Amino acid sequence: METLYHSTRSSDEVVTSKQAILAGIARDGGLYVCDQLGATKLDLATVAGQDYHAIARDVLGTLLSDYTADEIAGCVAGAYGSNFDTPQITPLTPISADWLLELYHGPTCAFKDVALQMLPRLMSVAREGDGRNIMIVTATSGDTGKAALEGFADVPGTGVTVFYPDGKVSDIQHLQMATQHGANVAVAGIRGTFDDAQTQVKNIFADKTVAARLAEANCVLSSANSINVGRLVPQVTYYLDAYAQLVRRGAVTLGDEVDFCVPTGNFGDVLAGYYAKLLGLPVGRLIVASNTNKVLTDFIQTGTYDRRREFAKTISPSMDILVSSNLERLLYYLTDGDCERVAGWMGQLATEGVYTLPTDVMDRLRETFACGYATDAETSATIRNAWESEQVLIDPHTAVGKCVLDRFEADGRQRVCLSTANPYKFSADVLAALGTDTAGMDGFACMDALQQLTGVAAPAQLSGLRTAPVLHPDVCDQAQMSDFVEAACARVFS
């Protein structure tokens, strides 16, 4: 069955998965979805006997059907090799009575690597014979930026421009981006929040004048955020692989339901779990874990999505988000593909900052999704408890997930908490959580002290940043982002 895509806000324009991946976002500002999702189920018995690469080939082959089997196989082999520090790619490890799904074993030590080592390969295959240059434009709350830069650096015919909220990412996250090598990369901090950056990136995509000028230079824009279906689909794999690992360990029997707790701000990571459920994964609950910017928790509890609130800077900065873009895809599926209703809600969010879902839609949502949030103090206490009681070192985002998960009863199901980043990306906050006064210490002093305290080695790709030169010092206002993108296109593709 061929899998075709269209916007969440209109079904007028139908495209293939290759076209959707190259475009990134639909012309009307919606996100690409496919109505065939769930029509084909993956065989659980087969999945349980497969390694990560085989599961990835099946997932991508099902959801991106216009790629040939050989194209998919080549992309999978290239994405998941020696660039990950374990052949398991996303190993499952125990923590108390539950499990951690370690998603940070890629080149930038964050879960975004799983998708952003894949997306450039999917794009390269999709653009064969196209002849146009592609500029990837992405807003990041911390991790997507470096993973996109790492994935797209020096890919022929492609450039990558990343915007991050200046002063609102960790020291290590900032240096990961600011020191990035590659003739085709551009990086800038913006004076504002992640939501400001993400909103302006969407505006740039929707600006027909910008598109026309770039077209004259044989250039088009695309995205590496999870609004791009090519970013979202690879993440489905690790849910199925986690289940396969549980089966092989004897922790579950085929068909047993498993709960997943996901620390998330932009909703893409947990939405991938919903996609996995539609493909046949026995999911009990998908628990959405938020930090103090708890717009998703409030939404799931009340049915009202309201971004009109004070923004909080937290110790889990990759979740400091008030506009969760991927929620739009879930709304499409919960309304059985009612584009008009989805477009209406998104219009309300854009103009009024709030919308409320009817009871029947929220009832459907709560059949699968639960929620909770953790304050910074609770997050720090969870980091400390995980180390003192389990000798497991976790980062603040994982700690948000574990804190929320611990409030729920297991109900006889195995439970998996997604561990989204290496703790050394947030050395200062992890060290402080373990009781050390970090006043006056920079990120690398904290990294050294954390290694000495725990005996856990920092990854070389993070510790090596201390001697790397800053190559991208730019900071701009939100209104200057479009000019920055056009200047990057002119430089990269001249």
Steps between C-alpha positions, in 0.01 A plus 500: 500500500644837401523744789400853398516813710304825528471791740325474836303807391393395150495187285499693173869440422622141522872422486730200532713451808808616307325823407378548857851451640651747255233761574514458878176687561187526286431818303208594721712475814364159600700185566510201269293197603400179323154349513645151453668506841380193687364318196811278503603340827849372570521138616607503866653154488720612212591826674605315816758301307650794313790731576470877488595525134240249386223666702599838355481361147148369566377823661640725229388267225146508637470875556715623209382263231631684193857427612623169361616224733857558384472873566367439850769240572772740391363779716474274806852361458643850463306650790567235763860386493822592676361850561311341791707370790299179536378254236167491683448868401240559777566251783250433777639503855331445838424773753323383816196299380488681168716547191694780337510513121840660439464718192824697535765270351535692173757762398341793687391307811128572464194314374477727196791308346278199436296702252756756386755244391220361283334814362794625287517160333128494432526849354800413284311208347187712453680782323683282247438652159330802655785739432395756762704593805332451838552721803393334823365762740440393856419647840639314797444498873843344539544152351346507152742771389823311557351175372386675181837669456681172550270313262499754217854641522663491155218296343517593126226728374379569852552774756384524860405809701428465872347755738511452878376723787807691614578440867228236536696184416769334710865601460578167337202522263609849394857390432384196307333734254738797508805283425345301214722449195365484145505730200121478470394582856370821661411550867353794689357563842182708511392751761190319621367154581486176304136572422603835350756323282260225397223746415731705281635190324140408412447855376808473280368178348166668430654816346436476125726797431796327664415179315495682167838664558654169601345324202680743271820376660390135454447453875210373710453483876429193710496413868682265736259555788254226579245691294679317214352152466849372413607601850198343667484161330849374603408557864224240476768232473632525854160436655470173311862413571445563873213252493718247318767538768241442775378186326853364461572570868185310599354812661188486282320239294394585147180702520557637851446875522787732596483856632739767372578822683640773276652831608391731220435861408428496128299173517688331214672237714179379664307525172744245356378263770142558384608418144658181632170412669314547172754265337407230752717561807309403819517837679320536830558867575712773349584725794587856400751644748540878513718740697373827650401609148211258539278606212460137389413376849237771540362421155460128563339568838261775389457476123611862458830579330611843620842638414420834665714441805830605647799321351725330757868432450566158653783250547341290223532763224422276204144482635459875553230525235148648505388417145517123440488476122455124465182503704333612177562157346337326795194724470466395138487131591276550804242675278517228233668736258282808541728758338251782543480458876879470533555812289247684716675411824840592359358830381370569849839415650673740261260790547370456855766280660246244620253235385281243672420151374153346539444223751479220242845581361654527846346167600673337204829669588487383861447139393872494424662811648564584864709786635687665783767759563806550719642817649874566493523401867323171430719442194817552706374269773435229239854534363640467851280202588584316177870533576488427873261206483580353157842638402333618178595846377220675310458841342231752602264411213511130580449593865181687413374182338603275788349736758165501318508124436552428871164662579309241295410147602651233277167314471692182424669642189868544425591868476761674290628852561664660198847628591559781257849639564836418651524658847827670406313732265368657823796448733438805718140415583572130551796580725292748700227239539757266654577759767802692367508879513566600138529877561776647282553175306468489122358205311834322467595543864164345583566221250834420664351509849210277396740243357705505820192468719331216311776322313283517187701621202383794291466425127796616295278700264394715796824525697685592181294817460714685754777553242277551196495852349169686482419532128145636523469798738196659332198617700202668334151629566196296395432747218849441357469124463369508142792715386739264676354201312525673162857606571587142595348372174701753300823400675450123494369470144700772324 
